[in-house]
Amino acid sequence: MTSHVDYDTHTGVFTQDKWKGRFDVKWIYVKDVPNNQLRHIRLENNENKPVTNSRDTQEVASDKGKQILRIVHNYKATTSIFDDFGHYEKRQEEDHAKKATTMGSAQRGPGAARSEER
């Protein structure tokens, strides 16, 4: 984290309104590490489940966190999430276009299409 949390800024990235705010980060690692590289690390405070079954905000003991960081640091990744951005941006554009089409039809009303065909 490289800044304070600004709770007054609405980013629009969350689909639900229950989260708000923003802060700046400096990424140290951006790479794909397969779950099978981490699955052997089990968390005693999460029913001894593999760390790969954890959710956001899961507390991780210091020794387990160091193991994870060591694996992430040493893993020779060939891909990262950045490789997928083009795909997701295209999908988002298609979703927006589909919603705009649907909204346009809804605003014209159910009889509009029939009257336009005449």
C-alpha positions as CSV (number, residue, x, y, z in Angstrom):
1,M,0.0,0.0,0.0
2,T,1.4,3.3,-1.0
3,S,-1.4,5.6,0.2
4,H,-4.0,6.0,2.8
5,V,-7.5,4.6,2.3
6,D,-9.8,7.2,0.7
7,Y,-13.2,6.2,1.9
8,D,-14.9,9.0,0.0
9,T,-14.0,7.9,-3.5
10,H,-16.4,5.7,-5.4
11,T,-14.5,3.7,-7.9
12,G,-17.4,1.9,-9.6
13,V,-15.4,-1.4,-9.8
14,F,-17.6,-3.3,-7.4
15,T,-20.9,-4.7,-8.5
16,Q,-22.3,-4.2,-5.0
17,D,-22.4,-0.9,-3.1
18,K,-21.3,-2.3,0.2
19,W,-17.6,-1.7,-0.6
20,K,-16.2,1.7,-1.2
21,G,-13.0,3.6,-1.1
22,R,-9.6,3.2,-2.8
23,F,-5.9,3.1,-2.0
24,D,-2.8,2.9,-4.2
25,V,-0.6,-0.1,-4.3
26,K,2.8,-1.0,-5.7
27,W,2.7,-4.5,-7.2
28,I,5.7,-6.7,-6.3
29,Y,4.6,-9.8,-8.2
30,V,2.1,-10.1,-11.1
31,K,2.3,-13.7,-12.3
32,D,0.2,-16.8,-12.4
33,V,1.2,-19.5,-9.9
34,P,-0.9,-22.7,-10.2
35,N,-2.8,-23.8,-7.2
36,N,-0.9,-27.1,-7.2
37,Q,2.2,-25.2,-6.2
38,L,0.5,-24.0,-3.0
39,R,-2.0,-26.7,-2.1
40,H,0.3,-28.5,0.3
41,I,0.2,-25.4,2.7
42,R,-2.6,-26.0,5.1
43,L,-4.1,-23.4,7.5
44,E,-4.8,-24.6,11.0
45,N,-7.1,-21.6,11.6
46,N,-9.2,-22.6,8.6
47,E,-10.2,-26.2,9.4
48,N,-6.7,-27.3,8.2
49,K,-7.8,-26.6,4.6
50,P,-5.3,-25.9,1.9
51,V,-4.4,-22.2,1.5
52,T,-5.8,-22.5,-2.0
53,N,-9.3,-22.9,-0.5
54,S,-9.0,-19.6,1.4
55,R,-11.1,-16.5,0.7
56,D,-10.1,-12.8,0.6
57,T,-9.2,-11.5,4.0
58,Q,-8.2,-15.0,5.3
59,E,-5.7,-14.6,8.1
60,V,-2.5,-16.5,7.3
61,A,0.1,-17.3,10.0
62,S,3.5,-15.8,9.5
63,D,5.3,-19.1,8.8
64,K,2.7,-20.1,6.2
65,G,2.8,-16.6,4.6
66,K,6.6,-16.9,4.3
67,Q,6.2,-20.3,2.6
68,I,3.7,-18.8,0.1
69,L,6.0,-15.8,-0.6
70,R,9.0,-18.1,-1.2
71,I,7.0,-20.2,-3.7
72,V,5.6,-17.1,-5.5
73,H,9.0,-15.5,-5.6
74,N,10.8,-18.6,-7.0
75,Y,8.1,-19.8,-9.4
76,K,9.1,-19.2,-13.0
77,A,5.8,-18.0,-14.5
78,T,5.2,-17.6,-18.2
79,T,1.8,-15.9,-17.9
80,S,0.1,-13.2,-15.8
81,I,-3.3,-11.7,-15.5
82,F,-2.2,-9.0,-17.9
83,D,-2.3,-11.6,-20.7
84,D,-6.0,-11.9,-20.2
85,F,-7.0,-8.2,-20.2
86,G,-7.7,-8.1,-23.9
87,H,-10.2,-11.0,-23.5
88,Y,-12.0,-9.4,-20.6
89,E,-12.1,-6.0,-22.2
90,K,-13.7,-7.5,-25.3
91,R,-16.2,-9.4,-23.2
92,Q,-17.0,-6.2,-21.2
93,E,-17.6,-4.3,-24.5
94,E,-19.9,-7.1,-25.7
95,D,-21.9,-7.0,-22.4
96,H,-22.3,-3.2,-22.6
97,A,-23.5,-3.5,-26.2
98,K,-26.0,-6.2,-25.3
99,K,-27.3,-4.1,-22.3
100,A,-27.6,-1.0,-24.5
101,T,-29.6,-3.1,-27.0
102,T,-31.8,-4.5,-24.3
103,M,-32.3,-1.1,-22.7
104,G,-33.2,0.4,-26.1
105,S,-35.9,-2.3,-26.7
106,A,-37.3,-1.8,-23.2
107,Q,-37.5,1.9,-23.5
108,R,-39.5,1.7,-26.8
109,G,-42.0,-0.6,-25.1
110,P,-43.4,-4.0,-26.1
111,G,-45.6,-2.6,-28.9
112,A,-42.9,-0.5,-30.5
113,A,-41.4,-3.4,-32.5
114,R,-44.7,-4.4,-33.9
115,S,-45.7,-0.8,-35.0
116,E,-42.2,-0.4,-36.6
117,E,-42.8,-3.5,-38.7
118,R,-45.9,-2.1,-40.3
